[in-house]
Amino acid sequence: MTLDIDIRTRVGNFTLEAALTAHSGEVLAVLGPNGSGKSTLLGTIAGHLPASGGRIELAGRLLESVPSSGSGGHVWVPPERRRVALLGQRAMLLPHLTALENVAFGPRAQGVPRTTARSTAAAWLGEVGMGEYAQRRPAQLSGGQQQRVALARALAAEPEALLLDEPFTSLDAQTAAQARRLITEQRDRTGVPMVLVTHDPMDAVVLAARTVVLRDGRIVQQGTTAEVLGHPGSQFVAAMAGVNLIAGITDARGCCGPPMGPA
């Protein structure tokens, strides 16, 4: 399964233009300052925001296509049919349902019989270490436990791509480390491509083989995570990596100096 994206999305006066690919069994990290277009990117992939140009393809299925001429051939698959799961900062569990019923909700919405859906839900709760809490409602769970249930719910729907929007932000350090391990395990187990939006370099280092950097709606740097964080191309990435970015030039001997101004 591969997620191929080459889109243009307009939201008010802001325009996102991005082309990227997340391969099967890969986590692709997306970094960038606030307002760079990260949420717009995920919203477009999930189908919550319409693209104004380009295409999105997942596992050989065309999810969206907007011809540049504006003529015929426009394709748009609604969110519930995209097989794309989105896990955000908040678990967003249904408060009146137990953990088991929350996880079973996705399969049930796809027409899976109740007994089968509950069996699937129980198996996924076990996968994320929440089997013993199956009959508890969200208010009876900690934030970290709720996020585990939300991950189980996302995976129980058998998505072909998983979008992670700052999923560890509200967790304490220990719970966040556990959640990262869960994502790693499910990445290797399911093989679905994952796109991870984060402000934490630890997320990118631990989870993502490749990283893309957005700024003002454009991709300004991309490569392996080690390359991007080891050779930052902007003050934002330098700050994330904990280094100083110094602009300058080198001469033939390898000596460096300040940037040259106009003659």
C-alpha positions in Angstrom: 0.0 0.0 0.0 1.3 3.4 -1.0 -0.1 6.9 -0.3 0.7 9.3 -3.2 -0.2 12.9 -2.8 0.3 15.8 -5.2 -2.3 18.4 -4.2 -3.1 22.1 -4.1 -5.6 23.2 -1.4 -6.9 26.7 -0.8 -8.3 27.7 2.6 -9.2 31.4 2.6 -6.1 33.3 1.6 -3.8 30.3 2.4 -2.7 27.9 -0.3 -1.0 24.6 0.3 1.0 22.9 -2.5 2.6 19.6 -1.6 3.8 16.4 -3.3 4.9 13.5 -1.2 4.7 9.7 -0.9 4.3 7.5 2.2 5.2 3.9 1.4 3.8 0.7 2.9 5.1 0.2 6.5 6.6 3.7 6.6 6.0 6.6 8.9 6.5 9.9 7.1 7.0 12.8 9.5 5.7 16.3 8.6 7.3 19.2 10.5 6.7 22.9 10.3 5.8 26.0 12.3 2.2 26.9 13.1 0.4 28.0 10.0 2.7 26.1 7.6 -0.1 23.9 6.3 0.3 20.7 8.3 -3.4 20.4 9.4 -4.5 21.4 5.9 -2.5 18.6 4.4 -4.0 16.0 6.8 -7.5 17.4 6.3 -7.2 17.2 2.5 -5.9 13.6 2.6 -8.7 12.6 5.0 -11.3 14.2 2.7 -12.4 16.9 5.2 -11.0 19.7 3.0 -11.5 19.6 -0.8 -8.4 20.0 -3.0 -8.5 22.7 -5.6 -6.0 20.9 -7.8 -4.0 17.7 -8.1 -4.6 14.1 -7.0 -4.5 11.7 -4.0 -4.0 8.0 -4.6 -4.0 5.2 -2.0 -3.2 1.6 -2.7 -4.0 2.1 -6.3 -7.4 3.7 -5.6 -7.9 7.3 -6.8 -9.4 9.2 -3.8 -9.4 12.7 -5.3 -8.5 14.2 -8.7 -9.0 17.8 -9.7 -8.0 18.5 -13.3 -6.0 21.7 -13.8 -8.3 22.7 -16.6 -11.3 22.7 -14.4 -13.1 20.5 -16.9 -14.5 17.0 -16.5 -12.9 14.1 -14.8 -13.2 15.4 -11.2 -13.0 12.5 -8.7 -13.8 12.9 -5.0 -14.3 10.0 -2.6 -16.1 11.0 0.7 -14.1 10.6 4.0 -16.1 7.5 5.2 -15.1 5.6 2.0 -11.4 6.5 1.8 -10.2 3.9 4.3 -8.0 6.6 5.9 -8.0 6.9 9.7 -7.1 10.1 11.6 -5.8 10.0 15.1 -5.4 13.5 16.7 -4.4 15.1 19.9 -7.7 14.3 21.6 -9.1 10.8 21.6 -12.6 12.0 20.7 -14.3 8.8 22.0 -18.0 8.6 22.2 -18.7 9.3 25.9 -21.8 7.1 26.2 -20.1 4.0 24.8 -17.7 1.6 26.5 -14.2 1.2 25.2 -15.3 -2.0 23.5 -18.2 -0.3 21.7 -16.1 2.7 20.7 -13.6 0.4 19.0 -16.4 -1.7 17.4 -18.0 1.4 16.0 -15.8 1.5 12.9 -16.4 -2.1 11.8 -20.2 -1.7 12.6 -20.3 1.4 10.4 -18.8 -0.7 7.6 -21.7 -3.2 7.9 -19.8 -5.9 10.0 -22.2 -7.9 12.2 -22.4 -6.8 15.8 -20.8 -10.1 17.2 -18.0 -10.0 14.7 -17.3 -6.3 15.3 -17.2 -6.8 19.1 -14.8 -9.7 18.6 -12.6 -7.6 16.4 -12.7 -4.7 18.9 -11.7 -7.0 21.8 -8.7 -8.3 19.9 -7.5 -4.7 19.1 -8.0 -3.6 22.7 -5.8 -6.5 23.7 -3.2 -5.4 21.1 -2.9 -1.9 22.7 -2.9 -3.3 26.3 -6.5 -2.2 27.1 -8.3 -5.5 27.1 -9.1 -5.4 30.9 -10.7 -1.9 30.4 -13.2 -3.0 27.7 -16.3 -2.2 29.7 -15.2 1.2 31.0 -16.5 4.4 29.5 -14.1 7.2 28.5 -14.7 9.2 31.7 -13.3 6.2 33.6 -10.0 6.2 31.7 -6.9 8.3 31.9 -5.8 10.4 28.9 -3.2 7.9 27.9 -5.7 5.1 28.1 -8.2 7.0 26.0 -5.6 7.5 23.4 -4.8 3.8 23.3 -8.5 3.1 22.8 -8.6 5.7 20.0 -5.7 4.0 18.3 -7.4 0.6 18.6 -10.6 2.2 17.1 -8.6 3.6 14.2 -6.9 0.3 13.4 -10.1 -1.8 13.9 -11.6 -0.1 10.9 -8.8 -1.7 8.8 -7.6 1.6 7.3 -5.2 1.6 4.3 -3.5 4.7 5.7 -3.2 6.2 9.1 -2.8 10.0 9.7 -1.4 11.0 13.1 -1.9 14.7 14.1 0.2 15.5 17.2 -1.1 12.3 18.9 1.2 12.4 21.8 1.0 16.1 22.7 -1.4 15.7 25.7 0.4 12.7 27.1 3.0 12.7 29.9 6.5 11.6 29.0 6.1 7.9 30.1 2.8 7.5 28.4 4.0 9.2 25.2 7.0 6.8 25.1 4.5 3.8 25.4 2.3 5.3 22.7 5.3 5.6 20.3 6.1 2.0 20.9 2.5 1.1 20.1 2.7 3.0 16.8 6.0 1.3 15.9 4.5 -2.1 16.6 1.4 -1.4 14.5 3.5 0.1 11.7 5.4 -3.1 11.5 2.4 -5.4 12.0 -0.1 -3.8 9.7 2.2 -2.3 7.0 -0.1 0.7 6.4 1.6 4.0 5.4 1.4 6.6 8.1 1.8 10.4 8.0 2.8 11.9 11.3 2.4 15.6 12.0 4.5 16.7 15.0 6.4 19.5 16.8 8.5 17.0 18.8 11.7 15.9 17.1 11.7 12.8 19.3 8.5 11.6 17.4 10.3 12.0 14.1 13.6 10.3 15.3 11.8 7.3 16.9 9.1 6.7 14.4 9.9 8.2 11.0 12.5 7.1 8.4 11.8 10.2 6.3 10.8 13.7 7.2 9.2 16.6 5.2 9.3 20.2 6.3 6.5 22.6 5.4 6.7 26.4 5.5 4.1 28.8 4.2 2.3 26.0 2.4 5.3 24.6 0.6 7.8 21.8 1.1 11.1 23.5 1.9 13.1 20.4 2.9 12.8 16.7 2.8 15.0 13.6 3.2 15.8 11.0 5.7 15.1 12.1 9.3 18.8 12.0 10.1 19.6 14.3 7.1 16.8 16.8 7.9 17.6 17.1 11.6 21.3 16.8 11.1 21.5 19.5 8.3 18.6 21.9 9.1 17.6 24.2 6.3 15.7 26.6 8.5 15.8 28.2 11.9 12.7 26.2 12.8 14.3 22.8 12.1 17.5 24.0 13.7 15.6 24.8 16.9 13.9 21.4 16.8 17.3 19.7 16.5 18.8 21.8 19.3 21.5 23.5 17.1 22.3 26.9 15.8 21.8 27.7 12.1 24.6 30.0 10.9 24.5 31.3 7.4 27.8 31.8 5.6 30.0 30.7 2.7 33.0 28.4 2.3 36.0 29.1 0.1 38.1 26.5 -1.9 40.1 25.7 1.3 37.0 24.9 3.3 37.2 28.1 5.3 34.0 29.9 6.1 33.0 33.4 6.6 29.9 35.6 6.7 27.6 35.9 3.7 29.0 38.2 1.0 27.0 41.3 0.4 26.6 43.2 -2.8 29.9 44.6 -4.2 
